[in-house]
Amino acid sequence: MKKKILVVDDEKNIRLLLQEELTDEGYDVIMADRGETALKMIEEEKPDLVTLDIKMPGEDGLSILRKIREIEYDLPVIICSAYSVYKSDFSAVAADHYVVKSSDFDELKTKIKEILSYET
């Protein structure tokens, strides 16, 4: 059975690019453009992993990460942000990994594969 990944990013182009990249890797990909939508999708869709942007309209990704940990503590979350400055933010420590966005998704795909293969 395919693993399901929830991509949470307010930038449509990033969501579509990640969807294409991760679908090519064999994952089912669902997407949310904001944290509030992501929280609903986590409860309804039960993804195996979440990639989460930090800078989004409404609640930021670190606030959403805290809420994810409250409802699904063991759900793996990878913060995927263009801002490396948040890497040292204490709130970001609750994530399973932190990847700085770039045009090359190899690091993200490698971390996803490591986390999901470790779980099985």
Backbone as XML, in Angstrom:
<?xml version="1.0"?>
<chain id="A" units="angstrom">
  <residue number="1" name="MET">
    <atom name="N" x="0.826" y="-1.187" z="0.000"/>
    <atom name="CA" x="0.000" y="0.000" z="0.000"/>
    <atom name="C" x="0.871" y="1.253" z="0.000"/>
  </residue>
  <residue number="2" name="LYS">
    <atom name="N" x="0.499" y="2.210" z="-0.833"/>
    <atom name="CA" x="1.283" y="3.440" z="-0.941"/>
    <atom name="C" x="1.185" y="4.260" z="0.337"/>
  </residue>
  <residue number="3" name="LYS">
    <atom name="N" x="2.293" y="4.885" z="0.695"/>
    <atom name="CA" x="2.315" y="5.804" z="1.823"/>
    <atom name="C" x="1.725" y="7.132" z="1.365"/>
  </residue>
  <residue number="4" name="LYS">
    <atom name="N" x="0.999" y="7.782" z="2.285"/>
    <atom name="CA" x="0.331" y="9.046" z="1.965"/>
    <atom name="C" x="1.070" y="10.209" z="2.635"/>
  </residue>
  <residue number="5" name="ILE">
    <atom name="N" x="1.383" y="11.219" z="1.835"/>
    <atom name="CA" x="2.086" y="12.396" z="2.336"/>
    <atom name="C" x="1.197" y="13.622" z="2.170"/>
  </residue>
  <residue number="6" name="LEU">
    <atom name="N" x="1.092" y="14.403" z="3.247"/>
    <atom name="CA" x="0.379" y="15.669" z="3.213"/>
    <atom name="C" x="1.393" y="16.788" z="3.049"/>
  </residue>
  <residue number="7" name="VAL">
    <atom name="N" x="1.287" y="17.532" z="1.952"/>
    <atom name="CA" x="2.156" y="18.681" z="1.682"/>
    <atom name="C" x="1.387" y="19.935" z="2.084"/>
  </residue>
  <residue number="8" name="VAL">
    <atom name="N" x="1.946" y="20.699" z="3.022"/>
    <atom name="CA" x="1.304" y="21.923" z="3.495"/>
    <atom name="C" x="2.196" y="23.105" z="3.134"/>
  </residue>
  <residue number="9" name="ASP">
    <atom name="N" x="1.731" y="23.904" z="2.185"/>
    <atom name="CA" x="2.494" y="25.067" z="1.726"/>
    <atom name="C" x="1.517" y="26.052" z="1.104"/>
  </residue>
  <residue number="10" name="ASP">
    <atom name="N" x="1.702" y="27.336" z="1.387"/>
    <atom name="CA" x="0.790" y="28.337" z="0.833"/>
    <atom name="C" x="1.100" y="28.679" z="-0.619"/>
  </residue>
  <residue number="11" name="GLU">
    <atom name="N" x="2.272" y="28.289" z="-1.106"/>
    <atom name="CA" x="2.652" y="28.575" z="-2.490"/>
    <atom name="C" x="2.207" y="27.430" z="-3.395"/>
  </residue>
  <residue number="12" name="LYS">
    <atom name="N" x="1.271" y="27.730" z="-4.275"/>
    <atom name="CA" x="0.692" y="26.710" z="-5.157"/>
    <atom name="C" x="1.764" y="26.007" z="-5.992"/>
  </residue>
  <residue number="13" name="ASN">
    <atom name="N" x="2.717" y="26.772" z="-6.535"/>
    <atom name="CA" x="3.762" y="26.173" z="-7.383"/>
    <atom name="C" x="4.612" y="25.174" z="-6.602"/>
  </residue>
  <residue number="14" name="ILE">
    <atom name="N" x="4.908" y="25.491" z="-5.365"/>
    <atom name="CA" x="5.689" y="24.568" z="-4.522"/>
    <atom name="C" x="4.879" y="23.299" z="-4.273"/>
  </residue>
  <residue number="15" name="ARG">
    <atom name="N" x="3.597" y="23.454" z="-3.941"/>
    <atom name="CA" x="2.739" y="22.281" z="-3.716"/>
    <atom name="C" x="2.705" y="21.383" z="-4.948"/>
  </residue>
  <residue number="16" name="LEU">
    <atom name="N" x="2.519" y="21.990" z="-6.115"/>
    <atom name="CA" x="2.425" y="21.202" z="-7.351"/>
    <atom name="C" x="3.750" y="20.523" z="-7.681"/>
  </residue>
  <residue number="17" name="LEU">
    <atom name="N" x="4.847" y="21.227" z="-7.462"/>
    <atom name="CA" x="6.166" y="20.646" z="-7.717"/>
    <atom name="C" x="6.413" y="19.466" z="-6.787"/>
  </residue>
  <residue number="18" name="LEU">
    <atom name="N" x="6.109" y="19.659" z="-5.504"/>
    <atom name="CA" x="6.293" y="18.564" z="-4.543"/>
    <atom name="C" x="5.370" y="17.400" z="-4.854"/>
  </residue>
  <residue number="19" name="GLN">
    <atom name="N" x="4.150" y="17.703" z="-5.259"/>
    <atom name="CA" x="3.217" y="16.639" z="-5.628"/>
    <atom name="C" x="3.806" y="15.802" z="-6.757"/>
  </residue>
  <residue number="20" name="GLU">
    <atom name="N" x="4.335" y="16.460" z="-7.777"/>
    <atom name="CA" x="4.920" y="15.742" z="-8.912"/>
    <atom name="C" x="6.131" y="14.919" z="-8.485"/>
  </residue>
  <residue number="21" name="GLU">
    <atom name="N" x="7.027" y="15.548" z="-7.729"/>
    <atom name="CA" x="8.252" y="14.859" z="-7.280"/>
    <atom name="C" x="7.920" y="13.634" z="-6.418"/>
  </residue>
  <residue number="22" name="LEU">
    <atom name="N" x="6.991" y="13.805" z="-5.472"/>
    <atom name="CA" x="6.686" y="12.722" z="-4.542"/>
    <atom name="C" x="5.817" y="11.641" z="-5.171"/>
  </residue>
  <residue number="23" name="THR">
    <atom name="N" x="4.972" y="12.024" z="-6.102"/>
    <atom name="CA" x="4.184" y="11.033" z="-6.844"/>
    <atom name="C" x="5.121" y="10.162" z="-7.673"/>
  </residue>
  <residue number="24" name="ASP">
    <atom name="N" x="6.123" y="10.792" z="-8.278"/>
    <atom name="CA" x="7.130" y="10.043" z="-9.047"/>
    <atom name="C" x="7.896" y="9.054" z="-8.172"/>
  </residue>
  <residue number="25" name="GLU">
    <atom name="N" x="7.986" y="9.356" z="-6.868"/>
    <atom name="CA" x="8.673" y="8.465" z="-5.925"/>
    <atom name="C" x="7.754" y="7.339" z="-5.440"/>
  </residue>
  <residue number="26" name="GLY">
    <atom name="N" x="6.470" y="7.381" z="-5.857"/>
    <atom name="CA" x="5.557" y="6.309" z="-5.502"/>
    <atom name="C" x="4.626" y="6.596" z="-4.333"/>
  </residue>
  <residue number="27" name="TYR">
    <atom name="N" x="4.555" y="7.851" z="-3.903"/>
    <atom name="CA" x="3.689" y="8.204" z="-2.782"/>
    <atom name="C" x="2.350" y="8.748" z="-3.280"/>
  </residue>
  <residue number="28" name="ASP">
    <atom name="N" x="1.311" y="8.587" z="-2.450"/>
    <atom name="CA" x="0.056" y="9.306" z="-2.645"/>
    <atom name="C" x="0.263" y="10.668" z="-2.002"/>
  </residue>
  <residue number="29" name="VAL">
    <atom name="N" x="-0.097" y="11.724" z="-2.695"/>
    <atom name="CA" x="0.134" y="13.072" z="-2.178"/>
    <atom name="C" x="-1.191" y="13.813" z="-2.070"/>
  </residue>
  <residue number="30" name="ILE">
    <atom name="N" x="-1.422" y="14.368" z="-0.887"/>
    <atom name="CA" x="-2.555" y="15.256" z="-0.681"/>
    <atom name="C" x="-1.985" y="16.612" z="-0.280"/>
  </residue>
  <residue number="31" name="MET">
    <atom name="N" x="-2.743" y="17.683" z="-0.508"/>
    <atom name="CA" x="-2.174" y="19.009" z="-0.308"/>
    <atom name="C" x="-3.114" y="19.928" z="0.452"/>
  </residue>
  <residue number="32" name="ALA">
    <atom name="N" x="-2.497" y="20.846" z="1.206"/>
    <atom name="CA" x="-3.241" y="21.891" z="1.907"/>
    <atom name="C" x="-2.477" y="23.204" z="1.746"/>
  </residue>
  <residue number="33" name="ASP">
    <atom name="N" x="-3.233" y="24.298" z="1.603"/>
    <atom name="CA" x="-2.585" y="25.595" z="1.403"/>
    <atom name="C" x="-2.456" y="26.401" z="2.687"/>
  </residue>
  <residue number="34" name="ARG">
    <atom name="N" x="-2.952" y="25.869" z="3.788"/>
    <atom name="CA" x="-2.833" y="26.554" z="5.081"/>
    <atom name="C" x="-2.946" y="25.528" z="6.203"/>
  </residue>
  <residue number="35" name="GLY">
    <atom name="N" x="-2.488" y="25.941" z="7.378"/>
    <atom name="CA" x="-2.437" y="25.027" z="8.509"/>
    <atom name="C" x="-3.777" y="24.513" z="8.976"/>
  </residue>
  <residue number="36" name="GLU">
    <atom name="N" x="-4.782" y="25.381" z="8.990"/>
    <atom name="CA" x="-6.102" y="24.974" z="9.464"/>
    <atom name="C" x="-6.659" y="23.844" z="8.595"/>
  </residue>
  <residue number="37" name="THR">
    <atom name="N" x="-6.477" y="23.959" z="7.294"/>
    <atom name="CA" x="-6.908" y="22.913" z="6.363"/>
    <atom name="C" x="-6.122" y="21.627" z="6.616"/>
  </residue>
  <residue number="38" name="ALA">
    <atom name="N" x="-4.846" y="21.774" z="6.867"/>
    <atom name="CA" x="-3.987" y="20.608" z="7.124"/>
    <atom name="C" x="-4.459" y="19.829" z="8.344"/>
  </residue>
  <residue number="39" name="LEU">
    <atom name="N" x="-4.842" y="20.532" z="9.406"/>
    <atom name="CA" x="-5.306" y="19.852" z="10.618"/>
    <atom name="C" x="-6.549" y="19.018" z="10.340"/>
  </residue>
  <residue number="40" name="LYS">
    <atom name="N" x="-7.461" y="19.551" z="9.550"/>
    <atom name="CA" x="-8.665" y="18.795" z="9.174"/>
    <atom name="C" x="-8.288" y="17.574" z="8.341"/>
  </residue>
  <residue number="41" name="MET">
    <atom name="N" x="-7.363" y="17.768" z="7.404"/>
    <atom name="CA" x="-6.952" y="16.664" z="6.529"/>
    <atom name="C" x="-6.244" y="15.562" z="7.306"/>
  </residue>
  <residue number="42" name="ILE">
    <atom name="N" x="-5.493" y="15.939" z="8.328"/>
    <atom name="CA" x="-4.809" y="14.936" z="9.149"/>
    <atom name="C" x="-5.840" y="14.019" z="9.800"/>
  </residue>
  <residue number="43" name="GLU">
    <atom name="N" x="-6.905" y="14.598" z="10.329"/>
    <atom name="CA" x="-7.937" y="13.789" z="10.972"/>
    <atom name="C" x="-8.716" y="12.949" z="9.967"/>
  </residue>
  <residue number="44" name="GLU">
    <atom name="N" x="-9.010" y="13.512" z="8.791"/>
    <atom name="CA" x="-9.840" y="12.820" z="7.798"/>
    <atom name="C" x="-9.050" y="11.834" z="6.931"/>
  </residue>
  <residue number="45" name="GLU">
    <atom name="N" x="-7.852" y="12.226" z="6.518"/>
    <atom name="CA" x="-7.083" y="11.449" z="5.540"/>
    <atom name="C" x="-6.035" y="10.528" z="6.161"/>
  </residue>
  <residue number="46" name="LYS">
    <atom name="N" x="-5.656" y="10.766" z="7.398"/>
    <atom name="CA" x="-4.657" y="9.955" z="8.106"/>
    <atom name="C" x="-3.360" y="9.767" z="7.291"/>
  </residue>
  <residue number="47" name="PRO">
    <atom name="N" x="-2.665" y="10.878" z="6.964"/>
    <atom name="CA" x="-1.417" y="10.731" z="6.206"/>
    <atom name="C" x="-0.340" y="10.026" z="7.036"/>
  </residue>
  <residue number="48" name="ASP">
    <atom name="N" x="0.655" y="9.493" z="6.339"/>
    <atom name="CA" x="1.773" y="8.824" z="7.000"/>
    <atom name="C" x="2.882" y="9.796" z="7.375"/>
  </residue>
  <residue number="49" name="LEU">
    <atom name="N" x="2.885" y="10.975" z="6.727"/>
    <atom name="CA" x="3.928" y="11.973" z="6.950"/>
    <atom name="C" x="3.406" y="13.322" z="6.469"/>
  </residue>
  <residue number="50" name="VAL">
    <atom name="N" x="3.900" y="14.402" z="7.089"/>
    <atom name="CA" x="3.519" y="15.762" z="6.700"/>
    <atom name="C" x="4.779" y="16.560" z="6.401"/>
  </residue>
  <residue number="51" name="THR">
    <atom name="N" x="4.766" y="17.290" z="5.262"/>
    <atom name="CA" x="5.788" y="18.310" z="5.038"/>
    <atom name="C" x="5.098" y="19.635" z="5.308"/>
  </residue>
  <residue number="52" name="LEU">
    <atom name="N" x="5.735" y="20.490" z="6.078"/>
    <atom name="CA" x="5.080" y="21.680" z="6.602"/>
    <atom name="C" x="5.928" y="22.922" z="6.393"/>
  </residue>
  <residue number="53" name="ASP">
    <atom name="N" x="5.358" y="23.906" z="5.701"/>
    <atom name="CA" x="6.012" y="25.209" z="5.542"/>
    <atom name="C" x="5.831" y="25.995" z="6.841"/>
  </residue>
  <residue number="54" name="ILE">
    <atom name="N" x="6.690" y="26.982" z="7.091"/>
    <atom name="CA" x="6.549" y="27.797" z="8.297"/>
    <atom name="C" x="5.767" y="29.076" z="8.013"/>
  </residue>
  <residue number="55" name="LYS">
    <atom name="N" x="6.186" y="29.817" z="7.011"/>
    <atom name="CA" x="5.560" y="31.106" z="6.699"/>
    <atom name="C" x="4.326" y="30.894" z="5.838"/>
  </residue>
  <residue number="56" name="MET">
    <atom name="N" x="3.143" y="31.014" z="6.484"/>
    <atom name="CA" x="1.881" y="30.849" z="5.773"/>
    <atom name="C" x="0.885" y="31.863" z="6.321"/>
  </residue>
  <residue number="57" name="PRO">
    <atom name="N" x="-0.141" y="32.193" z="5.542"/>
    <atom name="CA" x="-1.171" y="33.089" z="6.072"/>
    <atom name="C" x="-1.944" y="32.388" z="7.191"/>
  </residue>
  <residue number="58" name="GLY">
    <atom name="N" x="-2.500" y="33.181" z="8.099"/>
    <atom name="CA" x="-3.175" y="32.582" z="9.247"/>
    <atom name="C" x="-2.119" y="32.109" z="10.238"/>
  </residue>
  <residue number="59" name="GLU">
    <atom name="N" x="-2.324" y="30.935" z="10.792"/>
    <atom name="CA" x="-1.341" y="30.406" z="11.743"/>
    <atom name="C" x="-0.075" y="29.963" z="11.020"/>
  </residue>
  <residue number="60" name="ASP">
    <atom name="N" x="1.064" y="30.230" z="11.631"/>
    <atom name="CA" x="2.317" y="29.800" z="11.004"/>
    <atom name="C" x="2.552" y="28.311" z="11.251"/>
  </residue>
  <residue number="61" name="GLY">
    <atom name="N" x="3.517" y="27.774" z="10.533"/>
    <atom name="CA" x="3.787" y="26.344" z="10.587"/>
    <atom name="C" x="4.195" y="25.836" z="11.960"/>
  </residue>
  <residue number="62" name="LEU">
    <atom name="N" x="4.909" y="26.653" z="12.740"/>
    <atom name="CA" x="5.336" y="26.199" z="14.063"/>
    <atom name="C" x="4.139" y="26.053" z="14.998"/>
  </residue>
  <residue number="63" name="SER">
    <atom name="N" x="3.171" y="26.938" z="14.868"/>
    <atom name="CA" x="1.936" y="26.827" z="15.654"/>
    <atom name="C" x="1.158" y="25.577" z="15.239"/>
  </residue>
  <residue number="64" name="ILE">
    <atom name="N" x="1.102" y="25.324" z="13.941"/>
    <atom name="CA" x="0.412" y="24.133" z="13.430"/>
    <atom name="C" x="1.141" y="22.867" z="13.888"/>
  </residue>
  <residue number="65" name="LEU">
    <atom name="N" x="2.459" y="22.913" z="13.904"/>
    <atom name="CA" x="3.247" y="21.765" z="14.377"/>
    <atom name="C" x="2.873" y="21.414" z="15.816"/>
  </residue>
  <residue number="66" name="ARG">
    <atom name="N" x="2.733" y="22.412" z="16.673"/>
    <atom name="CA" x="2.333" y="22.156" z="18.066"/>
    <atom name="C" x="0.967" y="21.474" z="18.107"/>
  </residue>
  <residue number="67" name="LYS">
    <atom name="N" x="0.044" y="21.926" z="17.264"/>
    <atom name="CA" x="-1.298" y="21.323" z="17.240"/>
    <atom name="C" x="-1.267" y="19.895" z="16.697"/>
  </residue>
  <residue number="68" name="ILE">
    <atom name="N" x="-0.409" y="19.661" z="15.697"/>
    <atom name="CA" x="-0.266" y="18.292" z="15.175"/>
    <atom name="C" x="0.224" y="17.376" z="16.287"/>
  </residue>
  <residue number="69" name="ARG">
    <atom name="N" x="1.195" y="17.832" z="17.056"/>
    <atom name="CA" x="1.742" y="17.010" z="18.147"/>
    <atom name="C" x="0.681" y="16.721" z="19.213"/>
  </residue>
  <residue number="70" name="GLU">
    <atom name="N" x="-0.278" y="17.632" z="19.378"/>
    <atom name="CA" x="-1.351" y="17.409" z="20.352"/>
    <atom name="C" x="-2.339" y="16.343" z="19.874"/>
  </residue>
  <residue number="71" name="ILE">
    <atom name="N" x="-2.611" y="16.305" z="18.554"/>
    <atom name="CA" x="-3.624" y="15.367" z="18.062"/>
    <atom name="C" x="-3.044" y="14.054" z="17.537"/>
  </residue>
  <residue number="72" name="GLU">
    <atom name="N" x="-1.870" y="14.104" z="16.966"/>
    <atom name="CA" x="-1.219" y="12.904" z="16.395"/>
    <atom name="C" x="0.269" y="12.966" z="16.737"/>
  </residue>
  <residue number="73" name="TYR">
    <atom name="N" x="0.606" y="12.666" z="17.973"/>
    <atom name="CA" x="1.971" y="12.866" z="18.439"/>
    <atom name="C" x="3.022" y="12.137" z="17.598"/>
  </residue>
  <residue number="74" name="ASP">
    <atom name="N" x="2.703" y="10.934" z="17.141"/>
    <atom name="CA" x="3.685" y="10.122" z="16.428"/>
    <atom name="C" x="3.728" y="10.368" z="14.919"/>
  </residue>
  <residue number="75" name="LEU">
    <atom name="N" x="2.885" y="11.258" z="14.408"/>
    <atom name="CA" x="2.872" y="11.543" z="12.974"/>
    <atom name="C" x="4.167" y="12.270" z="12.596"/>
  </residue>
  <residue number="76" name="PRO">
    <atom name="N" x="4.969" y="11.685" z="11.698"/>
    <atom name="CA" x="6.214" y="12.355" z="11.300"/>
    <atom name="C" x="5.936" y="13.670" z="10.563"/>
  </residue>
  <residue number="77" name="VAL">
    <atom name="N" x="6.676" y="14.702" z="10.954"/>
    <atom name="CA" x="6.547" y="16.016" z="10.328"/>
    <atom name="C" x="7.935" y="16.507" z="9.931"/>
  </residue>
  <residue number="78" name="ILE">
    <atom name="N" x="8.058" y="16.899" z="8.668"/>
    <atom name="CA" x="9.290" y="17.512" z="8.182"/>
    <atom name="C" x="8.970" y="18.966" z="7.873"/>
  </residue>
  <residue number="79" name="ILE">
    <atom name="N" x="9.658" y="19.867" z="8.556"/>
    <atom name="CA" x="9.507" y="21.279" z="8.227"/>
    <atom name="C" x="10.305" y="21.530" z="6.960"/>
  </residue>
  <residue number="80" name="CYS">
    <atom name="N" x="9.655" y="22.153" z="5.998"/>
    <atom name="CA" x="10.272" y="22.445" z="4.706"/>
    <atom name="C" x="10.097" y="23.940" z="4.475"/>
  </residue>
  <residue number="81" name="SER">
    <atom name="N" x="11.125" y="24.705" z="4.812"/>
    <atom name="CA" x="11.011" y="26.156" z="4.784"/>
    <atom name="C" x="12.154" y="26.790" z="4.019"/>
  </residue>
  <residue number="82" name="ALA">
    <atom name="N" x="11.891" y="27.939" z="3.439"/>
    <atom name="CA" x="12.941" y="28.691" z="2.745"/>
    <atom name="C" x="13.836" y="29.417" z="3.745"/>
  </residue>
  <residue number="83" name="TYR">
    <atom name="N" x="13.439" y="29.446" z="5.002"/>
    <atom name="CA" x="14.152" y="30.218" z="6.024"/>
    <atom name="C" x="14.919" y="29.308" z="6.967"/>
  </residue>
  <residue number="84" name="SER">
    <atom name="N" x="16.220" y="29.276" z="6.818"/>
    <atom name="CA" x="17.040" y="28.425" z="7.685"/>
    <atom name="C" x="17.121" y="28.974" z="9.102"/>
  </residue>
  <residue number="85" name="VAL">
    <atom name="N" x="16.788" y="30.244" z="9.308"/>
    <atom name="CA" x="16.870" y="30.861" z="10.627"/>
    <atom name="C" x="15.982" y="30.149" z="11.641"/>
  </residue>
  <residue number="86" name="TYR">
    <atom name="N" x="14.883" y="29.546" z="11.187"/>
    <atom name="CA" x="13.983" y="28.850" z="12.103"/>
    <atom name="C" x="14.533" y="27.499" z="12.550"/>
  </residue>
  <residue number="87" name="LYS">
    <atom name="N" x="15.577" y="27.043" z="11.906"/>
    <atom name="CA" x="16.149" y="25.737" z="12.243"/>
    <atom name="C" x="16.555" y="25.667" z="13.711"/>
  </residue>
  <residue number="88" name="SER">
    <atom name="N" x="16.974" y="26.811" z="14.254"/>
    <atom name="CA" x="17.401" y="26.831" z="15.656"/>
    <atom name="C" x="16.281" y="27.249" z="16.602"/>
  </residue>
  <residue number="89" name="ASP">
    <atom name="N" x="15.096" y="27.528" z="16.076"/>
    <atom name="CA" x="13.949" y="27.895" z="16.903"/>
    <atom name="C" x="13.541" y="26.677" z="17.731"/>
  </residue>
  <residue number="90" name="PHE">
    <atom name="N" x="13.349" y="26.877" z="19.007"/>
    <atom name="CA" x="13.010" y="25.769" z="19.900"/>
    <atom name="C" x="11.751" y="25.032" z="19.445"/>
  </residue>
  <residue number="91" name="SER">
    <atom name="N" x="10.778" y="25.767" z="18.910"/>
    <atom name="CA" x="9.529" y="25.143" z="18.451"/>
    <atom name="C" x="9.769" y="24.164" z="17.316"/>
  </residue>
  <residue number="92" name="ALA">
    <atom name="N" x="10.776" y="24.430" z="16.496"/>
    <atom name="CA" x="11.065" y="23.575" z="15.349"/>
    <atom name="C" x="11.644" y="22.226" z="15.770"/>
  </residue>
  <residue number="93" name="VAL">
    <atom name="N" x="12.142" y="22.147" z="16.990"/>
    <atom name="CA" x="12.729" y="20.905" z="17.491"/>
    <atom name="C" x="11.688" y="19.784" z="17.545"/>
  </residue>
  <residue number="94" name="ALA">
    <atom name="N" x="10.424" y="20.136" z="17.651"/>
    <atom name="CA" x="9.359" y="19.126" z="17.706"/>
    <atom name="C" x="9.170" y="18.405" z="16.372"/>
  </residue>
  <residue number="95" name="ALA">
    <atom name="N" x="9.742" y="18.953" z="15.307"/>
    <atom name="CA" x="9.652" y="18.302" z="13.993"/>
    <atom name="C" x="10.648" y="17.149" z="13.927"/>
  </residue>
  <residue number="96" name="ASP">
    <atom name="N" x="10.379" y="16.195" z="13.055"/>
    <atom name="CA" x="11.290" y="15.065" z="12.885"/>
    <atom name="C" x="12.524" y="15.457" z="12.090"/>
  </residue>
  <residue number="97" name="HIS">
    <atom name="N" x="12.370" y="16.453" z="11.236"/>
    <atom name="CA" x="13.502" y="16.944" z="10.455"/>
    <atom name="C" x="13.182" y="18.327" z="9.910"/>
  </residue>
  <residue number="98" name="TYR">
    <atom name="N" x="14.222" y="19.053" z="9.533"/>
    <atom name="CA" x="14.075" y="20.406" z="8.990"/>
    <atom name="C" x="14.863" y="20.457" z="7.694"/>
  </residue>
  <residue number="99" name="VAL">
    <atom name="N" x="14.182" y="20.793" z="6.606"/>
    <atom name="CA" x="14.835" y="20.884" z="5.300"/>
    <atom name="C" x="14.645" y="22.305" z="4.777"/>
  </residue>
  <residue number="100" name="VAL">
    <atom name="N" x="15.730" y="22.906" z="4.331"/>
    <atom name="CA" x="15.641" y="24.230" z="3.720"/>
    <atom name="C" x="15.249" y="24.038" z="2.259"/>
  </residue>
  <residue number="101" name="LYS">
    <atom name="N" x="14.164" y="24.736" z="1.855"/>
    <atom name="CA" x="13.664" y="24.619" z="0.477"/>
    <atom name="C" x="14.726" y="25.045" z="-0.521"/>
  </residue>
  <residue number="102" name="SER">
    <atom name="N" x="14.777" y="24.302" z="-1.602"/>
    <atom name="CA" x="15.629" y="24.674" z="-2.731"/>
    <atom name="C" x="14.997" y="24.072" z="-3.976"/>
  </residue>
  <residue number="103" name="SER">
    <atom name="N" x="15.603" y="24.329" z="-5.103"/>
    <atom name="CA" x="15.064" y="23.758" z="-6.340"/>
    <atom name="C" x="15.365" y="22.267" z="-6.442"/>
  </residue>
  <residue number="104" name="ASP">
    <atom name="N" x="16.223" y="21.774" z="-5.561"/>
    <atom name="CA" x="16.586" y="20.365" z="-5.530"/>
    <atom name="C" x="15.892" y="19.708" z="-4.337"/>
  </residue>
  <residue number="105" name="PHE">
    <atom name="N" x="15.000" y="18.786" z="-4.599"/>
    <atom name="CA" x="14.232" y="18.143" z="-3.529"/>
    <atom name="C" x="14.871" y="16.846" z="-3.044"/>
  </residue>
  <residue number="106" name="ASP">
    <atom name="N" x="16.121" y="16.586" z="-3.421"/>
    <atom name="CA" x="16.761" y="15.326" z="-3.044"/>
    <atom name="C" x="16.851" y="15.128" z="-1.537"/>
  </residue>
  <residue number="107" name="GLU">
    <atom name="N" x="17.234" y="16.176" z="-0.798"/>
    <atom name="CA" x="17.358" y="16.041" z="0.656"/>
    <atom name="C" x="15.997" y="15.706" z="1.271"/>
  </residue>
  <residue number="108" name="LEU">
    <atom name="N" x="14.960" y="16.404" z="0.819"/>
    <atom name="CA" x="13.620" y="16.142" z="1.330"/>
    <atom name="C" x="13.184" y="14.715" z="1.008"/>
  </residue>
  <residue number="109" name="LYS">
    <atom name="N" x="13.376" y="14.283" z="-0.235"/>
    <atom name="CA" x="12.971" y="12.930" z="-0.631"/>
    <atom name="C" x="13.746" y="11.873" z="0.159"/>
  </residue>
  <residue number="110" name="THR">
    <atom name="N" x="15.013" y="12.122" z="0.411"/>
    <atom name="CA" x="15.833" y="11.188" z="1.186"/>
    <atom name="C" x="15.312" y="11.079" z="2.617"/>
  </residue>
  <residue number="111" name="LYS">
    <atom name="N" x="15.006" y="12.214" z="3.225"/>
    <atom name="CA" x="14.500" y="12.209" z="4.606"/>
    <atom name="C" x="13.144" y="11.519" z="4.690"/>
  </residue>
  <residue number="112" name="ILE">
    <atom name="N" x="12.269" y="11.774" z="3.717"/>
    <atom name="CA" x="10.962" y="11.113" z="3.694"/>
    <atom name="C" x="11.146" y="9.607" z="3.617"/>
  </residue>
  <residue number="113" name="LYS">
    <atom name="N" x="12.016" y="9.180" z="2.713"/>
    <atom name="CA" x="12.257" y="7.742" z="2.541"/>
    <atom name="C" x="12.806" y="7.132" z="3.838"/>
  </residue>
  <residue number="114" name="GLU">
    <atom name="N" x="13.753" y="7.823" z="4.486"/>
    <atom name="CA" x="14.330" y="7.320" z="5.733"/>
    <atom name="C" x="13.265" y="7.182" z="6.816"/>
  </residue>
  <residue number="115" name="ILE">
    <atom name="N" x="12.461" y="8.222" z="6.975"/>
    <atom name="CA" x="11.449" y="8.213" z="8.029"/>
    <atom name="C" x="10.400" y="7.137" z="7.772"/>
  </residue>
  <residue number="116" name="LEU">
    <atom name="N" x="9.904" y="7.056" z="6.549"/>
    <atom name="CA" x="8.832" y="6.102" z="6.249"/>
    <atom name="C" x="9.336" y="4.663" z="6.234"/>
  </residue>
  <residue number="117" name="SER">
    <atom name="N" x="10.567" y="4.434" z="5.842"/>
    <atom name="CA" x="11.070" y="3.056" z="5.852"/>
    <atom name="C" x="11.419" y="2.634" z="7.283"/>
  </residue>
  <residue number="118" name="TYR">
    <atom name="N" x="11.750" y="3.587" z="8.130"/>
    <atom name="CA" x="12.045" y="3.299" z="9.536"/>
    <atom name="C" x="10.772" y="2.873" z="10.264"/>
  </residue>
  <residue number="119" name="GLU">
    <atom name="N" x="9.630" y="3.430" z="9.850"/>
    <atom name="CA" x="8.355" y="3.135" z="10.502"/>
    <atom name="C" x="7.832" y="1.741" z="10.207"/>
  </residue>
  <residue number="120" name="THR">
    <atom name="N" x="8.166" y="1.190" z="9.054"/>
    <atom name="CA" x="7.580" y="-0.097" z="8.684"/>
    <atom name="C" x="8.319" y="-1.270" z="9.250"/>
  </residue>
</chain>
